[in-house]
Amino acid sequence: MVIVYGTRNNIKIKKNLGVNICPNCGMTTEKVLAAEKQQFTLFYIPIFSHTLRKGLICPNCGMYKTLTNAEFKEMSMN
């Protein structure tokens, strides 16, 4: 019998923060507040997950700025 297991990362967008200029690529894009979770899978079915990091993402270049929990909560409340 073969047991198929592994992990996968899942990014969940929490909030759009409006149009800003990205410091990495210099493009005018809409930054998003997101949380990245890593899921453990068994036979391609997610069993459990835990949060790896929370931060700001530039959709154009993929730059990820990690935030602390306090910063993330403050930005998600506004």
C-alpha positions in Angstrom: 0.0 0.0 0.0 1.3 3.5 -0.9 0.6 6.4 1.5 0.6 9.8 -0.3 1.4 12.7 2.0 2.9 16.2 1.7 2.4 19.9 2.3 1.2 22.8 0.3 1.1 26.5 0.9 -2.2 28.5 0.6 -2.4 32.3 0.5 -5.6 33.8 1.7 -6.3 37.5 0.9 -7.8 39.3 3.9 -8.2 42.8 2.6 -7.3 45.2 -0.3 -5.4 48.2 1.0 -5.8 50.5 -2.0 -3.5 51.7 -4.8 0.1 52.3 -3.8 3.5 52.4 -5.6 5.5 49.2 -4.9 9.0 49.9 -3.6 10.3 46.8 -5.3 9.0 47.1 -8.9 7.9 50.7 -9.0 4.5 49.9 -10.5 1.3 51.4 -9.3 -0.7 48.4 -8.0 -3.2 47.6 -5.4 -1.5 46.1 -2.3 -3.3 43.3 -0.4 -3.1 42.1 3.1 -2.7 38.3 3.2 -2.0 35.3 5.4 0.0 32.3 4.2 -0.8 29.0 5.6 0.9 25.7 5.2 -1.3 22.6 5.0 -0.4 19.0 5.7 -2.1 16.7 3.3 -2.9 13.0 3.3 -4.0 11.5 0.0 -4.3 15.2 -1.3 -6.8 16.0 1.5 -5.8 18.8 3.9 -5.6 17.4 7.4 -4.4 20.4 9.4 -2.8 23.8 8.8 -0.8 26.4 10.6 0.0 30.0 9.7 3.5 30.6 8.3 3.4 34.4 7.9 1.2 37.4 7.5 2.0 40.5 5.5 1.6 42.7 2.5 1.8 41.4 -1.1 2.4 43.2 -4.3 0.3 41.3 -6.9 2.6 42.6 -9.8 6.0 41.4 -8.6 5.1 39.1 -5.7 7.1 41.1 -3.1 6.0 39.9 0.4 6.6 42.2 3.4 6.1 40.2 6.6 4.2 41.9 9.4 3.9 41.2 13.1 0.6 40.0 14.6 -0.1 43.4 16.1 0.6 45.2 12.8 -1.6 42.7 10.9 -4.5 43.1 13.3 -4.3 46.9 13.2 -4.3 46.9 9.3 -7.1 44.4 9.1 -9.3 46.5 11.5 -9.0 49.7 9.5 
